[in-house]
């Protein structure tokens, strides 16, 4: 059976694009700066620890392990409990439907913007196509970015019990 991504021996052009996008986002050489434009959070850095692609199953998935810090210089001073692990799972009808994201490293029961049936994160408003997934432009890296921002909002929620609004 043919899949959208091809096979381990010969991947499709779309999968090559996906791999390049994820490698650019999760570069192990340089942490990336998230410039926040919300009142509840400031800018923060994300440093990649490990990025892997698993294609040994019908729907491939990415495992990304990363750390978040408030400044670039402190990234080496973070202890292991500050490590986050997200999984981005491609759906069988990708790219028509967006990949699913899960936060694997922490228990998130009771959190807002989280689907308890399967652990999928609710990453964007689903009102219009403009609010979220665009099959022509979005990639797994888009979902991974949203999952990182979701994780940051979840950390805020854990401290305040208030889920922050994107516009705040």
GROMACS elastic network, one bead per residue, 0.5 to 0.9 nm:
[ bonds ]
;  ai    aj funct       b0    kb
    2     5     6  0.83898   500
    2     6     6  0.65716   500
    2     7     6  0.81914   500
    3     6     6  0.53187   500
    3     7     6  0.75439   500
    3    58     6  0.83957   500
    3    59     6  0.88509   500
    3    92     6  0.81620   500
    4    11     6  0.88163   500
    4    12     6  0.72158   500
    4    14     6  0.79516   500
    4    15     6  0.80577   500
    4    92     6  0.82489   500
    4    93     6  0.79532   500
    4    94     6  0.71232   500
    4    95     6  0.82288   500
    5     8     6  0.89081   500
    5    10     6  0.87158   500
    5    11     6  0.56559   500
    5    12     6  0.52522   500
    5    13     6  0.80706   500
    5    14     6  0.67968   500
    5    15     6  0.52785   500
    5    16     6  0.86342   500
    5    60     6  0.85536   500
    6     9     6  0.80741   500
    6    10     6  0.59424   500
    6    12     6  0.52045   500
    6    13     6  0.89643   500
    6    15     6  0.78309   500
    7    10     6  0.51511   500
    7    11     6  0.53475   500
    7    12     6  0.80309   500
    7    55     6  0.82424   500
    8    11     6  0.63408   500
    8    55     6  0.72040   500
    8    56     6  0.87713   500
   11    14     6  0.80777   500
   11    15     6  0.60616   500
   11    16     6  0.68227   500
   12    15     6  0.52698   500
   12    16     6  0.64666   500
   12    17     6  0.87691   500
   13    16     6  0.50772   500
   13    17     6  0.62682   500
   13    18     6  0.86776   500
   14    17     6  0.50425   500
   14    18     6  0.62136   500
   14    19     6  0.87202   500
   15    19     6  0.61003   500
   15    20     6  0.85385   500
   16    19     6  0.51496   500
   16    20     6  0.62283   500
   16    21     6  0.86389   500
   17    20     6  0.51964   500
   17    21     6  0.61653   500
   17    22     6  0.86995   500
   17   139     6  0.83185   500
   18    21     6  0.51655   500
   18    22     6  0.62329   500
   18    23     6  0.85868   500
   18   139     6  0.60403   500
   18   140     6  0.64874   500
   18   141     6  0.74115   500
   19    22     6  0.52691   500
   19    23     6  0.60986   500
   19    24     6  0.85713   500
   19    53     6  0.84670   500
   19   140     6  0.87239   500
   19   141     6  0.88549   500
   20    23     6  0.51342   500
   20    24     6  0.61044   500
   20    25     6  0.86359   500
   21    24     6  0.52039   500
   21    25     6  0.62828   500
   21    26     6  0.86458   500
   21   139     6  0.72903   500
   21   140     6  0.77733   500
   21   141     6  0.58612   500
   21   142     6  0.87233   500
   22    25     6  0.50863   500
   22    26     6  0.59480   500
   22    27     6  0.82485   500
   22    51     6  0.84307   500
   22    62     6  0.87932   500
   22   139     6  0.83457   500
   22   140     6  0.69492   500
   22   141     6  0.50707   500
   22   142     6  0.88286   500
   22   144     6  0.82910   500
   23    26     6  0.51322   500
   23    27     6  0.56019   500
   23    28     6  0.85769   500
   23    51     6  0.80033   500
   23   141     6  0.86610   500
   24    27     6  0.54994   500
   24   141     6  0.86919   500
   25    32     6  0.76339   500
   25    48     6  0.89394   500
   25   141     6  0.66475   500
   25   144     6  0.86065   500
   25   145     6  0.81591   500
   26    29     6  0.87860   500
   26    30     6  0.85850   500
   26    31     6  0.80041   500
   26    32     6  0.81642   500
   26    46     6  0.86267   500
   26    47     6  0.77193   500
   26    48     6  0.56087   500
   26    49     6  0.85553   500
   26    50     6  0.81638   500
   26    51     6  0.69326   500
   26    64     6  0.78494   500
   26    66     6  0.84362   500
   26   141     6  0.87190   500
   27    30     6  0.60098   500
   27    31     6  0.71347   500
   27    32     6  0.82836   500
   27    47     6  0.81124   500
   27    48     6  0.65237   500
   27    51     6  0.87599   500
   28    31     6  0.72191   500
   28    47     6  0.71265   500
   28    48     6  0.53203   500
   28    49     6  0.67451   500
   28    50     6  0.75979   500
   28    51     6  0.86659   500
   29    47     6  0.86024   500
   29    48     6  0.83165   500
   30    46     6  0.89568   500
   30    47     6  0.70545   500
   30    48     6  0.82378   500
   31    45     6  0.61579   500
   31    46     6  0.52770   500
   31    48     6  0.67618   500
   31    72     6  0.74214   500
   31    75     6  0.87386   500
   32    44     6  0.84099   500
   32    45     6  0.55246   500
   32    46     6  0.53107   500
   32    47     6  0.66723   500
   32    48     6  0.88278   500
   32    72     6  0.88013   500
   33    43     6  0.70163   500
   33    44     6  0.58427   500
   33    46     6  0.65505   500
   33    71     6  0.88211   500
   33    72     6  0.81645   500
   34    42     6  0.87168   500
   34    43     6  0.55414   500
   34    44     6  0.53178   500
   34    45     6  0.60363   500
   34    46     6  0.75669   500
   34   149     6  0.87658   500
   35    42     6  0.73453   500
   35    44     6  0.69051   500
   35    45     6  0.88230   500
   36    39     6  0.83687   500
   36    41     6  0.65821   500
   36    42     6  0.55596   500
   36    43     6  0.50251   500
   36    44     6  0.77261   500
   37    40     6  0.89852   500
   37    41     6  0.79443   500
   37    42     6  0.75757   500
   37    43     6  0.81557   500
   37   166     6  0.87882   500
   37   167     6  0.82261   500
   37   168     6  0.82864   500
   38    41     6  0.59757   500
   38    42     6  0.73728   500
   38   165     6  0.84334   500
   38   166     6  0.67610   500
   38   167     6  0.62488   500
   39    42     6  0.74893   500
   39   167     6  0.82794   500
   39   168     6  0.52391   500
   40   153     6  0.88585   500
   40   156     6  0.80451   500
   40   164     6  0.69551   500
   40   165     6  0.86513   500
   40   168     6  0.65730   500
   41    44     6  0.86014   500
   41   152     6  0.84745   500
   41   153     6  0.85138   500
   41   156     6  0.82767   500
   42    70     6  0.77736   500
   43    70     6  0.66680   500
   43    71     6  0.81146   500
   44    68     6  0.66883   500
   44    69     6  0.56759   500
   44    71     6  0.62327   500
   44    72     6  0.80092   500
   45    67     6  0.80875   500
   45    68     6  0.55226   500
   45    69     6  0.51996   500
   45    70     6  0.60459   500
   45    71     6  0.61557   500
   45    72     6  0.59821   500
   45    75     6  0.80230   500
   46    66     6  0.65255   500
   46    67     6  0.55889   500
   46    69     6  0.66113   500
   46    70     6  0.89661   500
   46    72     6  0.85122   500
   46    75     6  0.84220   500
   46   148     6  0.85962   500
   47    65     6  0.88413   500
   47    66     6  0.55613   500
   47    67     6  0.52897   500
   47    68     6  0.65088   500
   47    69     6  0.81875   500
   47    72     6  0.87343   500
   47    75     6  0.71723   500
   48    51     6  0.74573   500
   48    64     6  0.75982   500
   48    65     6  0.62169   500
   48    67     6  0.65440   500
   49    64     6  0.77316   500
   49    65     6  0.53426   500
   49    66     6  0.50959   500
   49    67     6  0.73178   500
   49    83     6  0.83592   500
   50    63     6  0.78299   500
   50    64     6  0.58232   500
   50    65     6  0.51118   500
   50    66     6  0.70050   500
   51    62     6  0.71182   500
   51    63     6  0.57435   500
   51    65     6  0.64384   500
   51    66     6  0.87092   500
   52    61     6  0.84161   500
   52    62     6  0.57001   500
   52    63     6  0.52759   500
   52    64     6  0.66322   500
   53    60     6  0.70977   500
   53    61     6  0.58347   500
   53    63     6  0.64496   500
   53    64     6  0.88459   500
   54    57     6  0.73731   500
   54    59     6  0.87835   500
   54    60     6  0.54823   500
   54    61     6  0.53787   500
   54    62     6  0.62708   500
   54    63     6  0.78244   500
   55    58     6  0.74777   500
   55    59     6  0.71880   500
   55    61     6  0.69099   500
   55    62     6  0.89753   500
   56    59     6  0.83210   500
   56    60     6  0.70736   500
   57    60     6  0.60097   500
   57    61     6  0.85723   500
   58    92     6  0.78247   500
   59    89     6  0.68982   500
   59    90     6  0.56430   500
   59    91     6  0.61977   500
   59    92     6  0.61132   500
   60    88     6  0.87657   500
   60    89     6  0.62948   500
   60    90     6  0.58142   500
   60    91     6  0.83118   500
   61    87     6  0.67504   500
   61    88     6  0.54448   500
   61    90     6  0.58211   500
   61    99     6  0.86989   500
   62    86     6  0.81088   500
   62    87     6  0.55358   500
   62    88     6  0.50513   500
   62    89     6  0.64480   500
   62    90     6  0.84568   500
   62   140     6  0.82436   500
   63    85     6  0.69627   500
   63    86     6  0.59875   500
   63    88     6  0.66567   500
   63    89     6  0.87749   500
   64    84     6  0.80789   500
   64    85     6  0.56257   500
   64    86     6  0.53881   500
   64    87     6  0.63620   500
   64    88     6  0.81912   500
   64   144     6  0.83783   500
   65    83     6  0.67094   500
   65    84     6  0.54779   500
   65    86     6  0.65158   500
   65    87     6  0.88380   500
   65   105     6  0.87979   500
   66    82     6  0.85490   500
   66    83     6  0.56930   500
   66    84     6  0.53190   500
   66    85     6  0.65565   500
   66    86     6  0.84710   500
   67    75     6  0.75557   500
   67    78     6  0.78501   500
   67    80     6  0.88368   500
   67    82     6  0.60716   500
   67    84     6  0.60834   500
   67    85     6  0.89431   500
   68    71     6  0.88583   500
   68    75     6  0.75015   500
   68    78     6  0.86438   500
   68    82     6  0.73170   500
   68    83     6  0.78093   500
   68    84     6  0.82750   500
   68   148     6  0.89483   500
   68   152     6  0.85652   500
   69    72     6  0.69182   500
   69    73     6  0.87362   500
   69    74     6  0.66946   500
   69    75     6  0.58759   500
   69    78     6  0.78381   500
   69    82     6  0.89164   500
   70    73     6  0.89078   500
   70    74     6  0.76024   500
   70    75     6  0.83958   500
   71    74     6  0.58088   500
   71    75     6  0.72086   500
   72    75     6  0.58602   500
   72    76     6  0.89029   500
   73    76     6  0.72403   500
   73    77     6  0.85042   500
   74    77     6  0.53551   500
   74    78     6  0.71239   500
   75    78     6  0.58977   500
   76    79     6  0.83985   500
   78    81     6  0.81724   500
   78    82     6  0.64152   500
   78    83     6  0.83873   500
   79    82     6  0.58862   500
   79    83     6  0.76991   500
   80    83     6  0.54246   500
   81    84     6  0.80779   500
   83   105     6  0.76532   500
   84   103     6  0.75368   500
   84   104     6  0.77054   500
   84   105     6  0.55184   500
   84   106     6  0.75676   500
   84   148     6  0.89848   500
   84   151     6  0.85549   500
   85   102     6  0.84980   500
   85   103     6  0.60142   500
   85   104     6  0.53608   500
   85   106     6  0.81156   500
   86   101     6  0.68219   500
   86   102     6  0.55811   500
   86   104     6  0.55440   500
   86   105     6  0.71941   500
   86   144     6  0.76761   500
   86   147     6  0.73802   500
   86   148     6  0.81883   500
   87   100     6  0.80066   500
   87   101     6  0.55725   500
   87   102     6  0.52409   500
   87   103     6  0.65329   500
   87   104     6  0.67577   500
   87   144     6  0.82228   500
   88    99     6  0.62098   500
   88   100     6  0.56111   500
   88   102     6  0.66830   500
   88   140     6  0.67549   500
   88   141     6  0.88155   500
   88   143     6  0.72032   500
   88   144     6  0.67652   500
   88   147     6  0.87953   500
   89    99     6  0.52639   500
   89   100     6  0.51292   500
   89   101     6  0.63621   500
   89   102     6  0.83445   500
   89   140     6  0.83381   500
   90    93     6  0.82768   500
   90    94     6  0.63146   500
   90    95     6  0.82830   500
   90    97     6  0.86863   500
   90    98     6  0.72276   500
   90   100     6  0.65532   500
   90   140     6  0.77738   500
   91    94     6  0.52106   500
   91    95     6  0.78949   500
   91    96     6  0.88948   500
   91    97     6  0.67789   500
   91    98     6  0.68901   500
   91    99     6  0.54726   500
   91   100     6  0.72227   500
   92    95     6  0.86772   500
   92    97     6  0.84375   500
   93    96     6  0.58362   500
   93    97     6  0.60733   500
   93    98     6  0.86139   500
   94    97     6  0.51528   500
   94    98     6  0.63767   500
   94    99     6  0.71140   500
   94   135     6  0.81161   500
   95    98     6  0.62349   500
   95    99     6  0.79989   500
   95   134     6  0.85689   500
   95   135     6  0.52192   500
   95   136     6  0.79275   500
   95   138     6  0.84410   500
   95   139     6  0.81395   500
   96   134     6  0.83608   500
   96   135     6  0.55855   500
   96   136     6  0.87783   500
   97   133     6  0.78615   500
   97   134     6  0.88156   500
   97   135     6  0.72299   500
   98   133     6  0.62449   500
   98   134     6  0.82581   500
   98   135     6  0.75266   500
   98   138     6  0.83656   500
   98   139     6  0.82430   500
   98   140     6  0.80880   500
   98   143     6  0.79090   500
   99   139     6  0.84147   500
   99   140     6  0.65801   500
   99   143     6  0.69968   500
  100   120     6  0.61142   500
  100   121     6  0.73689   500
  100   122     6  0.89415   500
  100   140     6  0.89922   500
  100   143     6  0.77051   500
  101   119     6  0.82794   500
  101   120     6  0.55987   500
  101   121     6  0.56751   500
  101   122     6  0.83309   500
  101   123     6  0.82712   500
  101   143     6  0.68866   500
  101   144     6  0.73334   500
  101   146     6  0.89409   500
  101   147     6  0.65902   500
  102   118     6  0.86315   500
  102   119     6  0.59506   500
  102   120     6  0.51169   500
  102   121     6  0.57352   500
  102   147     6  0.78024   500
  103   106     6  0.65176   500
  103   107     6  0.81531   500
  103   108     6  0.79806   500
  103   119     6  0.77982   500
  103   120     6  0.80755   500
  103   121     6  0.75461   500
  103   147     6  0.78125   500
  103   151     6  0.77564   500
  104   107     6  0.77314   500
  104   119     6  0.88202   500
  108   111     6  0.57466   500
  108   114     6  0.80790   500
  108   119     6  0.85133   500
  108   154     6  0.83722   500
  109   112     6  0.88572   500
  109   114     6  0.82351   500
  109   116     6  0.72934   500
  109   119     6  0.87388   500
  110   114     6  0.80996   500
  110   116     6  0.82635   500
  111   114     6  0.61160   500
  111   115     6  0.89623   500
  111   154     6  0.73264   500
  111   157     6  0.78765   500
  111   158     6  0.83097   500
  111   161     6  0.89589   500
  111   163     6  0.85674   500
  112   115     6  0.84120   500
  112   122     6  0.85746   500
  112   154     6  0.81794   500
  112   157     6  0.84887   500
  112   163     6  0.68610   500
  113   121     6  0.63704   500
  113   123     6  0.73427   500
  113   124     6  0.89551   500
  113   150     6  0.85448   500
  113   154     6  0.89459   500
  113   163     6  0.85251   500
  114   117     6  0.89176   500
  114   119     6  0.66820   500
  114   120     6  0.61266   500
  114   122     6  0.53032   500
  114   123     6  0.85459   500
  115   118     6  0.67408   500
  115   119     6  0.54817   500
  115   120     6  0.52616   500
  115   121     6  0.61584   500
  115   122     6  0.68079   500
  116   119     6  0.51783   500
  116   120     6  0.72787   500
  116   121     6  0.89280   500
  117   120     6  0.75080   500
  120   123     6  0.89618   500
  121   147     6  0.73678   500
  121   150     6  0.78228   500
  122   125     6  0.81530   500
  122   147     6  0.87612   500
  122   150     6  0.82302   500
  123   132     6  0.83150   500
  123   143     6  0.76939   500
  123   146     6  0.59090   500
  123   147     6  0.65777   500
  123   149     6  0.85812   500
  123   150     6  0.65527   500
  124   131     6  0.66372   500
  124   132     6  0.57570   500
  124   133     6  0.83873   500
  124   146     6  0.78447   500
  125   128     6  0.77185   500
  125   131     6  0.57146   500
  125   132     6  0.65891   500
  126   129     6  0.72776   500
  126   130     6  0.88710   500
  126   131     6  0.63639   500
  126   132     6  0.66320   500
  126   133     6  0.86601   500
  127   130     6  0.82922   500
  127   131     6  0.66545   500
  127   132     6  0.85829   500
  128   131     6  0.54306   500
  128   132     6  0.73661   500
  129   132     6  0.56928   500
  129   133     6  0.64522   500
  129   134     6  0.65561   500
  130   133     6  0.76581   500
  130   134     6  0.76826   500
  131   134     6  0.89938   500
  132   138     6  0.87400   500
  133   136     6  0.89369   500
  133   137     6  0.82320   500
  133   138     6  0.61307   500
  133   139     6  0.86527   500
  133   142     6  0.83259   500
  133   143     6  0.84677   500
  134   137     6  0.54831   500
  134   138     6  0.52398   500
  134   139     6  0.85856   500
  135   138     6  0.56655   500
  135   139     6  0.77886   500
  136   139     6  0.87042   500
  138   141     6  0.76909   500
  138   142     6  0.57241   500
  138   143     6  0.80060   500
  139   142     6  0.51795   500
  139   143     6  0.68720   500
  139   144     6  0.87796   500
  140   143     6  0.50826   500
  140   144     6  0.61183   500
  140   145     6  0.86183   500
  141   145     6  0.60608   500
  141   146     6  0.85318   500
  142   145     6  0.52209   500
  142   146     6  0.63271   500
  142   147     6  0.86229   500
  143   146     6  0.50614   500
  143   147     6  0.60360   500
  143   148     6  0.86382   500
  144   148     6  0.62041   500
  144   149     6  0.86561   500
  145   148     6  0.51494   500
  145   149     6  0.63428   500
  145   150     6  0.85487   500
  146   149     6  0.50540   500
  146   150     6  0.59682   500
  146   151     6  0.85224   500
  147   151     6  0.60600   500
  147   152     6  0.85963   500
  148   151     6  0.50335   500
  148   152     6  0.63527   500
  148   153     6  0.87650   500
  149   152     6  0.50278   500
  149   153     6  0.62943   500
  149   154     6  0.85818   500
  150   153     6  0.50440   500
  150   154     6  0.60603   500
  150   155     6  0.86516   500
  151   155     6  0.62292   500
  151   156     6  0.86820   500
  152   155     6  0.51841   500
  152   156     6  0.64710   500
  152   157     6  0.87571   500
  153   156     6  0.50381   500
  153   157     6  0.61675   500
  153   158     6  0.86670   500
  153   163     6  0.67450   500
  153   164     6  0.63032   500
  153   165     6  0.87433   500
  154   158     6  0.61192   500
  154   159     6  0.87278   500
  154   163     6  0.72054   500
  154   164     6  0.86136   500
  155   158     6  0.50986   500
  155   159     6  0.65515   500
  155   160     6  0.88343   500
  156   159     6  0.52660   500
  156   160     6  0.61807   500
  156   161     6  0.77604   500
  156   162     6  0.75971   500
  156   163     6  0.72418   500
  156   164     6  0.74412   500
  157   160     6  0.51351   500
  157   162     6  0.50402   500
  157   164     6  0.71388   500
  158   161     6  0.56213   500
  158   162     6  0.79855   500
  158   163     6  0.86706   500
  159   162     6  0.82409   500
  160   163     6  0.79994   500
  164   167     6  0.84718   500
  164   168     6  0.70119   500
  165   168     6  0.53948   500
